[in-house]
Amino acid sequence: MAFNFKDKIVPKDSNNTLIVDGLNIAFRWKHTLQWNTFRYEFERTIESIANSYNSNKIIIAADWGASSYRKKLYPDYKGDRKDKYKDQTEEDKIKFEEFFEEYEKALELVANRHMVLRYENVEADDIAAHLVKHRKQYELENIWMISSDGDWHLMIQEGVSQFSWRSRKEITVENWSEHYNFPIEKFLSYKVILGDSGDNIPGFAQIGPKRAEALVNQYASALEIHDALPIDSKYKFMDDLNKNPDRILLNYELMSLLDYCDDAIGKENIQDIRGKFDIPW
């Protein structure tokens, strides 16, 4: 049966939308719940958060494998994931498989009441970014993103905020300075310089958070740093940066969700999303 968004939304009076990072929030229960209750707790928690934010729409963005778009750009993208699990015991491997089996059932359950967006070799980050980027077309006036993933900070703007279920903190345009010592528009540049070990995206030798922060406060953007290289400096930590200017451009393309989300999702999948919202292609 085709999904009719208007028939499935939670009836409320606001124009708030909840965009949920499905797998991210599912990991909340990986070690805590019995499998026979997980799917129901998953649904109840999402709907409880929606009630807290008076959201009249709930959209679950779900990963389905690593991004083929980024893998093509950088074959080592998330390439260390298998190494992280190579020493798993057989018992841990079975539990991990059971978790993902139950996660699939949880997605099936919530799909009966809410929109689930999931496409092969497309990540939830890009789906959320696409909805944020085109929120006027999708009539998503105010968005609360539910994820503990710091990558989702890249999408925070006026009318788009984030709640981390792990830290229980809200991150908004208004309270950004409570979390970072640089303006919100420089967060992408900060990530580009720092890299992302979780996604196996390299930064630069001897440049950690403090030095990355100092660099993005000194320059307008990572692209401006790129254009200024090589930078004459007495500091050793500048050596790797000076030797690898192309890494800045690669990291920018790997990390800039709002700029490249549509490319990462693909035209056919975007057409499917638009169809779910009854928007002509």
C-alpha positions in Angstrom: 0.0 0.0 0.0 1.4 3.4 -0.9 2.2 5.7 2.1 -0.1 8.7 2.4 1.8 11.2 4.6 -1.3 13.3 5.4 -3.2 10.2 6.7 -0.3 9.0 8.9 0.7 12.2 10.8 0.1 12.6 14.5 -2.8 15.1 14.6 -1.5 18.3 16.4 -1.9 22.0 15.9 1.7 23.0 15.4 3.9 23.0 12.3 6.8 21.2 14.0 8.4 18.2 12.4 10.5 15.5 14.1 13.3 14.0 12.0 14.7 10.9 13.8 18.1 9.3 13.1 16.7 5.8 13.2 19.7 3.6 13.8 21.4 6.2 16.0 18.5 6.2 18.5 18.0 2.4 18.2 21.5 1.9 19.7 20.0 3.3 22.9 18.5 -0.1 23.5 21.3 -2.4 22.2 22.5 -3.5 25.6 19.4 -2.7 27.8 16.2 -4.3 26.5 14.8 -7.7 25.8 14.2 -8.2 22.1 10.5 -8.8 22.6 10.0 -5.2 23.8 12.6 -3.3 21.8 10.4 -2.4 18.8 7.6 -1.1 21.0 10.0 1.0 23.1 11.5 2.3 19.9 8.1 3.5 18.7 6.9 4.8 22.1 10.1 6.8 22.6 9.9 8.5 19.2 6.2 9.4 19.8 7.0 10.6 23.3 9.7 12.9 22.0 7.3 14.1 19.3 4.8 15.0 22.0 7.4 16.9 23.9 8.1 19.0 20.9 4.5 19.3 19.8 5.4 17.8 16.5 2.7 17.1 14.0 4.9 15.1 11.7 7.4 12.3 12.5 9.9 11.2 9.9 12.4 8.4 10.5 15.6 8.7 8.4 17.3 5.3 8.4 20.7 4.2 7.2 21.0 1.3 4.7 24.7 0.7 4.4 27.5 3.1 3.9 27.2 5.9 1.3 28.2 4.7 -2.1 28.6 8.3 -3.1 31.3 8.9 -0.5 32.8 5.4 -1.1 33.4 6.4 -4.7 35.0 9.7 -3.7 37.1 8.0 -1.0 37.3 4.2 -1.0 38.5 4.1 2.6 35.4 5.9 3.8 34.3 4.0 6.9 36.8 1.4 5.8 37.9 0.6 9.4 34.4 -0.6 10.5 35.2 -4.2 9.9 38.5 -3.9 11.9 36.5 -2.7 14.9 34.5 -5.9 15.0 37.1 -8.4 14.0 37.8 -9.5 17.6 34.1 -10.0 18.4 33.3 -13.2 20.2 30.8 -15.5 18.6 28.3 -14.6 21.3 28.8 -10.9 20.6 28.4 -11.5 16.9 25.1 -13.3 17.4 23.8 -10.5 19.7 24.7 -7.9 17.1 22.8 -9.8 14.4 19.8 -10.2 16.7 19.9 -6.5 17.4 19.7 -5.6 13.7 17.0 -8.2 13.1 14.9 -6.5 15.8 15.8 -3.1 14.4 14.3 -4.1 11.1 11.1 -5.1 12.9 11.0 -1.8 14.7 11.2 0.1 11.4 8.4 -2.0 10.1 6.3 -1.2 13.1 6.8 2.6 13.0 6.2 2.6 9.2 2.6 1.7 10.0 2.1 5.1 11.6 4.9 7.4 10.4 7.1 8.0 7.3 10.3 6.0 7.1 12.8 7.1 4.5 15.5 4.5 3.7 17.4 3.8 0.5 20.2 1.3 -0.3 23.7 2.7 0.1 22.3 6.1 1.4 22.9 7.4 4.9 20.3 8.9 7.2 22.5 12.1 7.4 21.9 12.8 3.7 18.2 12.1 4.0 17.9 14.5 6.9 20.0 17.1 5.1 17.8 16.8 2.0 14.7 17.5 4.0 16.3 20.4 5.7 17.7 21.9 2.5 14.3 21.7 0.8 12.1 22.2 3.8 10.1 25.0 2.2 9.1 22.7 -0.7 8.2 20.0 1.8 6.4 22.5 4.0 8.5 21.6 7.1 8.4 24.8 8.9 10.1 24.0 12.2 12.3 20.9 12.5 13.7 19.1 15.5 16.4 16.6 14.6 16.7 13.7 17.1 20.2 12.3 17.0 23.4 12.1 19.1 25.5 12.3 16.0 27.6 15.5 15.9 27.5 15.5 12.1 23.9 16.6 12.3 25.1 19.9 13.8 25.9 20.8 10.2 22.2 21.2 9.6 21.3 23.5 12.5 20.0 26.8 11.4 17.0 29.1 12.1 14.0 26.8 12.5 16.2 23.6 12.6 17.5 22.4 16.0 18.8 19.2 17.4 18.2 17.1 20.5 20.7 14.5 21.6 19.1 11.6 23.4 22.5 10.6 24.7 23.4 13.9 26.4 19.8 15.1 26.8 20.9 18.5 25.5 19.3 20.7 22.9 21.5 22.4 20.3 20.0 25.5 18.6 21.1 28.6 16.8 20.4 30.5 20.0 22.6 28.3 22.4 25.3 27.4 19.9 27.9 29.4 21.8 27.4 27.3 24.8 28.8 24.3 22.9 31.4 25.8 20.6 33.9 28.6 20.6 33.4 29.6 17.0 30.3 30.8 15.0 27.9 28.2 13.7 28.8 28.9 10.0 32.3 27.7 10.7 31.4 24.2 12.0 31.9 22.6 8.6 35.4 24.1 8.3 36.2 22.9 11.8 35.2 19.3 10.8 37.1 19.5 7.5 40.3 20.4 9.3 39.8 18.0 12.2 38.7 15.0 10.2 36.4 12.3 11.5 37.9 9.2 13.0 34.4 7.6 13.3 34.0 7.7 9.5 37.7 7.1 8.8 38.2 10.5 7.3 41.7 11.7 8.1 42.4 15.2 9.5 45.9 16.5 9.8 48.8 15.4 11.9 49.1 17.2 15.3 45.9 19.2 14.7 43.4 18.4 17.3 40.2 20.2 18.4 42.0 23.2 19.9 44.2 23.9 16.9 41.4 23.3 14.5 39.3 25.8 16.5 42.1 28.3 16.3 42.5 27.9 12.6 38.8 28.4 11.7 38.7 31.4 14.0 41.7 32.9 12.2 40.5 32.2 8.6 37.0 32.7 7.2 36.7 29.1 6.1 38.6 25.9 5.4 38.5 26.9 1.7 40.3 30.1 2.6 42.9 28.1 4.4 43.3 25.9 1.3 43.8 29.0 -0.9 46.4 30.4 1.6 48.6 27.2 1.6 51.5 26.8 2.0 51.4 28.9 5.1 54.7 30.0 6.4 54.8 29.0 10.1 57.2 28.1 12.8 54.8 25.6 14.2 55.4 21.9 13.3 51.6 21.1 13.2 51.4 23.2 9.9 53.6 20.8 8.0 51.0 18.1 7.2 48.4 20.8 6.3 50.9 22.5 4.0 51.8 19.2 2.3 48.2 18.0 1.7 46.0 20.9 0.5 43.8 18.6 -1.6 42.7 16.8 1.6 40.8 19.9 2.5 38.8 19.8 -0.7 38.2 16.1 -0.4 37.0 16.4 3.3 34.8 19.3 2.3 33.0 17.1 -0.3 32.8 14.2 2.1 31.4 16.2 5.0 29.3 19.0 3.5 25.9 17.4 3.9 23.8 20.4 2.7 25.9 20.9 -0.4 26.1 17.3 -1.5 23.1 15.4 0.1 21.1 15.4 -3.2 24.1 13.8 -5.0 24.5 11.3 -2.3 20.8 10.3 -2.4 20.4 10.2 -6.2 17.6 11.4 -8.5 15.5 8.3 -8.3 15.4 8.2 -4.5 14.7 11.9 -4.4 11.8 11.3 -6.8 10.5 8.7 -4.3 10.7 11.2 -1.4 8.9 13.9 -3.3 6.2 11.4 -4.2 5.7 10.6 -0.6 5.0 14.3 0.1 2.8 14.6 -3.0 5.2 17.0 -4.7 5.4 16.8 -8.5 8.8 15.8 -9.8 
